[in-house]
Amino acid sequence: MFMWIFFAALVVALLVLDLLVFHRHAKRESMRAAALWSLFWVGLGLAFALFVWEERGGDQALKYLTAFLVEKSLSVDNLFVFLALFAFFGVAPEYQHRVLFWGIIGAIVTRGLFIFAGVELLQTFHWLIYVLGAVLVLTGLKLAFGKAEEVAPEKNPIVRWARKALPLTEGYRGERFIVREGGKLLFTPLVIVLIAIETTDVMFAVDSVPAVIAISQDLFVVYSSNIFAILGLRALYFLLSGAIGSLRFLRPALALILVLIGVKMLVDSLVHISAGLSLAVVGGVLVFAVILSLLHPAPAKPE
Protein backbone atom coordinates (compact mmCIF):
# COMPACT_ATOMS: atom_id res chain seq x y z
CA MET A 1 0.00 0.00 0.00
CA PHE A 2 2.90 2.37 0.78
CA MET A 3 4.15 2.05 -2.81
CA TRP A 4 0.82 3.09 -4.29
CA ILE A 5 0.41 6.00 -1.87
CA PHE A 6 3.93 7.28 -2.57
CA PHE A 7 3.50 6.88 -6.33
CA ALA A 8 0.08 8.60 -6.37
CA ALA A 9 1.27 11.49 -4.16
CA LEU A 10 4.35 12.00 -6.35
CA VAL A 11 2.36 12.05 -9.61
CA VAL A 12 -0.32 14.39 -8.24
CA ALA A 13 2.32 16.76 -6.82
CA LEU A 14 4.18 16.85 -10.14
CA LEU A 15 1.01 17.52 -12.14
CA VAL A 16 -0.10 20.30 -9.79
CA LEU A 17 3.31 21.97 -9.96
CA ASP A 18 3.37 21.62 -13.73
CA LEU A 19 -0.06 23.20 -14.26
CA LEU A 20 -0.24 25.78 -11.48
CA VAL A 21 3.39 26.87 -11.17
CA PHE A 22 5.61 26.15 -14.16
CA HIS A 23 2.95 26.40 -16.91
CA ARG A 24 0.36 28.57 -15.24
CA HIS A 25 0.06 30.85 -18.25
CA ALA A 26 -0.02 29.86 -21.90
CA LYS A 27 3.25 30.44 -23.68
CA ARG A 28 5.26 29.06 -26.55
CA GLU A 29 7.67 26.41 -25.26
CA SER A 30 11.28 27.14 -26.20
CA MET A 31 13.56 24.35 -27.40
CA ARG A 32 15.83 24.87 -24.39
CA ALA A 33 12.94 24.61 -21.92
CA ALA A 34 11.55 21.56 -23.72
CA ALA A 35 14.97 19.89 -23.61
CA LEU A 36 15.39 20.58 -19.89
CA TRP A 37 11.88 19.33 -19.10
CA SER A 38 12.46 16.22 -21.22
CA LEU A 39 15.66 15.48 -19.29
CA PHE A 40 13.80 16.01 -16.03
CA TRP A 41 10.91 13.64 -16.88
CA VAL A 42 13.14 10.95 -18.37
CA GLY A 43 15.54 11.21 -15.43
CA LEU A 44 12.65 10.97 -12.97
CA GLY A 45 11.24 7.92 -14.75
CA LEU A 46 14.64 6.21 -14.69
CA ALA A 47 15.28 7.18 -11.06
CA PHE A 48 11.95 5.66 -10.02
CA ALA A 49 13.46 2.29 -10.96
CA LEU A 50 15.53 2.57 -7.78
CA PHE A 51 12.33 2.77 -5.74
CA VAL A 52 10.95 -0.27 -7.60
CA TRP A 53 14.23 -2.08 -6.92
CA GLU A 54 13.93 -1.37 -3.20
CA GLU A 55 10.28 -2.41 -2.98
CA ARG A 56 9.98 -5.14 -5.63
CA GLY A 57 13.52 -6.40 -6.18
CA GLY A 58 16.08 -6.19 -8.97
CA ASP A 59 14.24 -8.39 -11.48
CA GLN A 60 11.09 -6.25 -11.39
CA ALA A 61 13.20 -3.07 -11.53
CA LEU A 62 14.74 -4.30 -14.79
CA LYS A 63 11.28 -5.10 -16.10
CA TYR A 64 10.15 -1.61 -15.09
CA LEU A 65 12.99 -0.08 -17.10
CA THR A 66 12.18 -2.26 -20.11
CA ALA A 67 8.49 -1.33 -19.96
CA PHE A 68 9.42 2.34 -19.52
CA LEU A 69 11.64 2.29 -22.62
CA VAL A 70 9.02 0.49 -24.72
CA GLU A 71 6.20 2.84 -23.69
CA LYS A 72 8.36 5.94 -24.11
CA SER A 73 9.40 4.81 -27.60
CA LEU A 74 5.84 4.05 -28.64
CA SER A 75 4.86 7.50 -27.34
CA VAL A 76 7.49 9.13 -29.55
CA ASP A 77 6.04 7.33 -32.56
CA ASN A 78 2.56 8.56 -31.59
CA LEU A 79 3.77 12.17 -31.56
CA PHE A 80 3.45 12.13 -35.34
CA VAL A 81 -0.31 11.88 -34.90
CA PHE A 82 -0.50 14.60 -32.23
CA LEU A 83 1.49 16.92 -34.48
CA ALA A 84 -0.93 16.27 -37.35
CA LEU A 85 -3.97 16.78 -35.09
CA PHE A 86 -2.78 20.18 -33.88
CA ALA A 87 -2.06 21.20 -37.47
CA PHE A 88 -5.50 19.99 -38.60
CA PHE A 89 -7.32 22.00 -35.93
CA GLY A 90 -4.99 25.00 -36.23
CA VAL A 91 -4.04 25.09 -32.54
CA ALA A 92 -1.40 27.72 -31.75
CA PRO A 93 1.80 26.32 -30.15
CA GLU A 94 1.25 28.26 -26.91
CA TYR A 95 -2.07 26.46 -26.31
CA GLN A 96 -0.91 22.95 -27.16
CA HIS A 97 0.64 22.34 -23.74
CA ARG A 98 -2.72 22.83 -22.00
CA VAL A 99 -4.44 20.33 -24.31
CA LEU A 100 -1.67 17.76 -23.84
CA PHE A 101 -1.76 18.26 -20.06
CA TRP A 102 -5.45 17.39 -19.78
CA GLY A 103 -4.96 14.67 -22.36
CA ILE A 104 -2.41 13.05 -20.05
CA ILE A 105 -4.84 13.31 -17.11
CA GLY A 106 -7.33 11.33 -19.17
CA ALA A 107 -4.62 8.87 -20.22
CA ILE A 108 -3.72 8.22 -16.55
CA VAL A 109 -7.30 7.07 -15.95
CA THR A 110 -7.85 5.10 -19.16
CA ARG A 111 -4.43 3.41 -19.05
CA GLY A 112 -5.16 2.40 -15.45
CA LEU A 113 -8.42 0.72 -16.49
CA PHE A 114 -6.76 -1.04 -19.43
CA ILE A 115 -3.80 -2.24 -17.38
CA PHE A 116 -5.86 -3.40 -14.39
CA ALA A 117 -8.22 -5.36 -16.65
CA GLY A 118 -5.34 -6.87 -18.65
CA VAL A 119 -3.33 -7.99 -15.61
CA GLU A 120 -6.43 -9.46 -13.93
CA LEU A 121 -7.33 -11.41 -17.07
CA LEU A 122 -3.81 -12.82 -17.44
CA GLN A 123 -3.68 -13.85 -13.79
CA THR A 124 -7.10 -15.52 -14.04
CA PHE A 125 -6.70 -17.09 -17.49
CA HIS A 126 -3.02 -17.88 -18.00
CA TRP A 127 -3.60 -19.23 -21.52
CA LEU A 128 -4.37 -15.67 -22.63
CA ILE A 129 -0.64 -15.00 -22.51
CA TYR A 130 -0.31 -16.89 -25.79
CA VAL A 131 -3.14 -14.89 -27.34
CA LEU A 132 -1.44 -11.69 -26.21
CA GLY A 133 1.87 -12.88 -27.63
CA ALA A 134 0.26 -13.55 -31.01
CA VAL A 135 -1.45 -10.14 -30.94
CA LEU A 136 1.89 -8.41 -30.31
CA VAL A 137 3.54 -10.27 -33.18
CA LEU A 138 0.71 -9.29 -35.52
CA THR A 139 0.83 -5.68 -34.25
CA GLY A 140 4.57 -5.54 -34.90
CA LEU A 141 4.13 -6.89 -38.43
CA LYS A 142 1.36 -4.38 -39.08
CA LEU A 143 3.57 -1.56 -37.84
CA ALA A 144 6.42 -2.76 -40.05
CA PHE A 145 4.51 -3.30 -43.27
CA GLY A 146 1.37 -1.21 -42.83
CA LYS A 147 0.88 2.41 -43.68
CA ALA A 148 1.39 5.20 -41.14
CA GLU A 149 -1.64 6.31 -39.17
CA GLU A 150 -3.81 8.78 -41.05
CA VAL A 151 -5.28 11.68 -39.16
CA ALA A 152 -8.97 12.08 -40.02
CA PRO A 153 -10.77 13.68 -37.06
CA GLU A 154 -13.82 14.31 -39.26
CA LYS A 155 -14.30 10.50 -39.37
CA ASN A 156 -14.04 10.13 -35.58
CA PRO A 157 -17.61 9.39 -34.40
CA ILE A 158 -17.04 10.90 -30.94
CA VAL A 159 -15.61 14.10 -32.44
CA ARG A 160 -18.53 14.32 -34.87
CA TRP A 161 -21.02 13.84 -32.04
CA ALA A 162 -19.31 16.46 -29.86
CA ARG A 163 -19.40 19.02 -32.66
CA LYS A 164 -23.15 18.53 -33.04
CA ALA A 165 -24.10 18.15 -29.37
CA LEU A 166 -21.95 20.77 -27.63
CA PRO A 167 -22.66 24.50 -27.82
CA LEU A 168 -19.45 25.85 -29.35
CA THR A 169 -17.95 29.28 -29.84
CA GLU A 170 -17.06 30.43 -33.32
CA GLY A 171 -13.33 30.30 -32.64
CA TYR A 172 -10.73 29.71 -29.96
CA ARG A 173 -10.72 31.72 -26.77
CA GLY A 174 -7.07 31.46 -25.88
CA GLU A 175 -6.32 28.46 -23.67
CA ARG A 176 -9.85 28.25 -22.25
CA PHE A 177 -12.07 25.22 -22.79
CA ILE A 178 -15.28 26.83 -21.46
CA VAL A 179 -16.39 30.47 -21.56
CA ARG A 180 -19.51 32.41 -20.61
CA GLU A 181 -20.84 34.57 -23.45
CA GLY A 182 -24.25 36.17 -23.71
CA GLY A 183 -25.25 34.65 -20.39
CA LYS A 184 -24.57 31.12 -21.68
CA LEU A 185 -21.80 28.64 -21.00
CA LEU A 186 -20.12 27.69 -24.25
CA PHE A 187 -17.37 25.24 -25.13
CA THR A 188 -14.48 26.39 -27.29
CA PRO A 189 -13.09 24.33 -30.17
CA LEU A 190 -10.18 23.45 -27.87
CA VAL A 191 -12.54 20.92 -26.25
CA ILE A 192 -12.96 19.21 -29.62
CA VAL A 193 -9.17 19.02 -29.95
CA LEU A 194 -8.95 17.49 -26.46
CA ILE A 195 -11.59 14.89 -27.35
CA ALA A 196 -9.66 14.02 -30.51
CA ILE A 197 -6.44 13.63 -28.47
CA GLU A 198 -8.16 11.48 -25.83
CA THR A 199 -9.84 9.13 -28.30
CA THR A 200 -6.59 8.81 -30.24
CA ASP A 201 -4.76 7.86 -27.04
CA VAL A 202 -7.29 5.10 -26.39
CA MET A 203 -6.35 3.61 -29.76
CA PHE A 204 -2.66 3.95 -28.86
CA ALA A 205 -3.30 2.14 -25.57
CA VAL A 206 -4.64 -0.88 -27.46
CA ASP A 207 -1.10 -1.33 -28.85
CA SER A 208 1.07 -0.13 -25.98
CA VAL A 209 -0.67 -1.64 -22.95
CA PRO A 210 -0.36 -5.26 -24.18
CA ALA A 211 3.34 -4.61 -24.82
CA VAL A 212 4.08 -3.53 -21.24
CA ILE A 213 1.84 -6.23 -19.73
CA ALA A 214 3.85 -8.73 -21.75
CA ILE A 215 6.99 -7.53 -19.99
CA SER A 216 5.63 -7.82 -16.44
CA GLN A 217 2.35 -8.84 -14.84
CA ASP A 218 3.13 -6.89 -11.66
CA LEU A 219 0.36 -4.26 -11.61
CA PHE A 220 2.48 -1.64 -9.87
CA VAL A 221 5.44 -2.10 -12.21
CA VAL A 222 3.29 -2.00 -15.34
CA TYR A 223 1.21 1.02 -14.32
CA SER A 224 4.04 3.14 -12.87
CA SER A 225 6.29 2.56 -15.90
CA ASN A 226 3.42 3.47 -18.22
CA ILE A 227 2.54 6.67 -16.37
CA PHE A 228 6.12 7.90 -16.00
CA ALA A 229 6.64 7.32 -19.72
CA ILE A 230 3.64 9.44 -20.73
CA LEU A 231 4.18 12.17 -18.10
CA GLY A 232 7.07 13.57 -20.12
CA LEU A 233 5.21 13.33 -23.41
CA ARG A 234 4.39 17.06 -23.52
CA ALA A 235 7.99 18.22 -23.20
CA LEU A 236 9.14 15.55 -25.64
CA TYR A 237 6.52 16.69 -28.13
CA PHE A 238 7.80 20.28 -28.12
CA LEU A 239 11.39 19.07 -28.28
CA LEU A 240 10.89 16.73 -31.23
CA SER A 241 8.04 18.43 -33.10
CA GLY A 242 10.44 20.10 -35.50
CA ALA A 243 12.68 17.11 -36.07
CA ILE A 244 10.47 14.10 -35.44
CA GLY A 245 10.41 13.17 -39.12
CA SER A 246 14.15 12.54 -39.02
CA LEU A 247 13.69 9.43 -36.84
CA ARG A 248 12.97 7.38 -39.94
CA PHE A 249 14.06 4.03 -38.47
CA LEU A 250 12.06 4.32 -35.23
CA ARG A 251 8.93 2.60 -36.57
CA PRO A 252 10.83 -0.45 -37.88
CA ALA A 253 12.65 -0.65 -34.53
CA LEU A 254 9.38 -0.53 -32.60
CA ALA A 255 7.92 -3.17 -34.91
CA LEU A 256 10.90 -5.45 -34.22
CA ILE A 257 10.58 -4.88 -30.46
CA LEU A 258 6.86 -5.76 -30.46
CA VAL A 259 7.53 -8.92 -32.46
CA LEU A 260 10.35 -9.95 -30.11
CA ILE A 261 8.21 -9.35 -27.02
CA GLY A 262 5.38 -11.36 -28.58
CA VAL A 263 7.71 -14.24 -29.43
CA LYS A 264 9.12 -14.12 -25.88
CA MET A 265 5.62 -14.61 -24.50
CA LEU A 266 4.91 -17.49 -26.88
CA VAL A 267 8.08 -19.42 -25.96
CA ASP A 268 8.36 -18.38 -22.31
CA SER A 269 7.28 -21.82 -21.03
CA LEU A 270 10.05 -23.43 -23.11
CA VAL A 271 12.85 -20.86 -23.01
CA HIS A 272 13.36 -18.43 -20.11
CA ILE A 273 14.67 -15.04 -21.16
CA SER A 274 15.96 -12.94 -18.27
CA ALA A 275 14.77 -9.42 -17.54
CA GLY A 276 18.31 -8.13 -17.99
CA LEU A 277 18.62 -9.61 -21.47
CA SER A 278 15.21 -8.20 -22.45
CA LEU A 279 16.26 -4.73 -21.30
CA ALA A 280 19.56 -4.98 -23.19
CA VAL A 281 17.84 -6.05 -26.42
CA VAL A 282 15.16 -3.32 -26.24
CA GLY A 283 17.69 -0.62 -25.39
CA GLY A 284 20.11 -1.82 -28.06
CA VAL A 285 17.48 -1.85 -30.81
CA LEU A 286 16.33 1.67 -29.93
CA VAL A 287 19.86 3.11 -29.74
CA PHE A 288 20.76 1.47 -33.06
CA ALA A 289 17.59 2.90 -34.69
CA VAL A 290 18.37 6.43 -33.49
CA ILE A 291 22.02 6.26 -34.59
CA LEU A 292 21.03 4.83 -37.97
CA SER A 293 18.44 7.60 -38.41
CA LEU A 294 21.08 10.26 -37.71
CA LEU A 295 23.66 8.68 -40.00
CA HIS A 296 21.22 8.02 -42.84
CA PRO A 297 18.53 10.73 -42.79
CA ALA A 298 15.60 10.58 -45.16
CA PRO A 299 16.31 12.17 -48.55
CA ALA A 300 14.94 15.68 -48.92
CA LYS A 301 11.62 15.91 -50.75
CA PRO A 302 11.77 17.74 -54.08
CA GLU A 303 10.44 21.29 -53.97
Steps between C-alpha positions, in 0.01 A plus 500: 500500500790737578625468141167604352459791742852628430457460124158672496619789721808551281301505174232734637764737642686509168183567300389778735841667483506465123157658447482758778863609531722428201234525225241717667470728199492401135827558322701362213741235629861573406728221380727552801211474747361195320842333511542569872149375579558189288820426693314553826211263415723231351740526794211476746359195322840329506564597863167348604651163406707528818180520704362196314828319568470571872135396522470227235854374445756521221316280249185714509711818486654377174154420369387849601784653299419282199131593515593867544722495190238320290218735603716810458604387151144424396402845630763663279355320199152623597621861503468496122124475544481772767699732275258435213196551726619840621572602141156379387318701767733800470595509869764763579820360660445694824168320560616149415655439842164549674328250269777243547491550878131413528549228242755338731257526794251302294771254395590435867142385560445303179842331511427399860174332396666324206796380705294384799264304274788349300701388804190353668410305186852359463513397865158333475540343155868421449442365148423856389873567512533311172217700345670820613831381358339433162329841507834673563665314213217598266512861627874514435456365147223751435721782624785380279309446178186709544451862415551779754197611697283747312353790689131540414320660796195563280452119489526463879143426618557651846643820350208522257251452783671762718491756220125451462405462867715762674429873481821635347650843451589615152873487568760441768501701819865474589575200721147479642278197446179661633389864490188694595367716216159660474400348832568147371777252568668405175775255412789615284639294212791412730264247662458329163879481467522347849236240411693413184822461704328285764332265253825468306683405820247224565594351163869534590436319829366198311854455361717620787326349803531138377870565436574608858276230651701250298814620676364471855172398660578695818223763505712762674796454266285510187292802602783712645725442197213591268412820685858623537552442128200712399554773763789640298314476171418873489860616532615233256238614251628859501859379484450266205215670313740667260724201443279199563494407132874437510454189718428295190609165647300529824187328366690195369682480835173512693354236269798272569468557876128412500567184300782397735286560809217299344733212415641512855150451638429212262817307592528604865392156628777339292780757510551743790631839395629710789381852573854629455531352152159641402605847615830475311328393177232773518753770585742380233237497225385852588853644519590336168183643337578853620865483390401357162241777456764766570758342271256434216231771505207485263571659161363851463168523317515683167367855511 
